[in-house]
Amino acid sequence: MMEIALGTMGSRREAWDSPSYWSIGLPALILAALVCGFFARRRQALVGYAPFLGQLLAMVARAGTDNLLPVGVIFMGIIGLSGVAAAFVGAFLGKRALR
């Protein structure tokens, strides 16, 4: 959803080409990973990457695949680490709050 909204709003082929991605999109993905980690409380690495995987799939569906797809996967894996960290924080908070 974020990929489509920001890509359309910024008139860009991919959302991360838009300046709004770094100020709106990335924090939204990190927040989504935090919330997912709060409720899942297990497998934080998978839960943390889930919003970023969703963005990657939406990007491929919207923009198609080309020879830069491997670079996009690597880039998504790197920035997805922020989601993994947020999922670990969310799981910690979830364990404390929902004892």
C-alpha positions, 0 to 999 in steps of 0.5 A, spaced: 500 500 500 505 504 501 509 503 495 503 504 491 501 511 494 508 514 495 510 512 488 503 515 485 504 521 489 511 522 487 510 520 480 515 515 481 516 508 478 518 506 485 517 509 492 524 509 494 525 514 489 521 519 492 523 524 498 517 522 501 519 515 502 525 517 507 520 521 511 513 518 511 514 511 508 520 508 511 518 510 518 511 507 517 514 500 515 518 501 521 512 502 525 508 496 522 514 492 524 514 494 531 506 493 531 507 486 528 513 484 533 508 487 539 503 482 537 507 476 534 513 476 539 516 470 536 520 470 529 522 477 530 527 477 524 521 474 519 516 479 522 520 485 522 522 483 514 514 482 513 512 489 511 519 490 507 517 484 503 510 487 502 513 493 499 518 489 494 512 485 492 508 491 490 514 494 487 515 488 482 507 488 481 507 495 479 514 496 476 515 489 473 522 486 474 528 488 470 536 487 471 536 491 477 531 486 481 537 483 485 540 490 487 533 492 490 532 485 494 539 487 497 537 494 498 531 491 501 534 486 505 539 492 508 534 497 510 529 491 512 534 490 518 531 497 521 524 493 521 527 487 524 530 491 530 523 494 531 520 487 531 525 485 537 523 492 540 516 490 539 516 483 542 520 485 548 514 491 549 509 485 548 512 480 553 512 486 558 505 489 557 501 482 555 504 478 561 
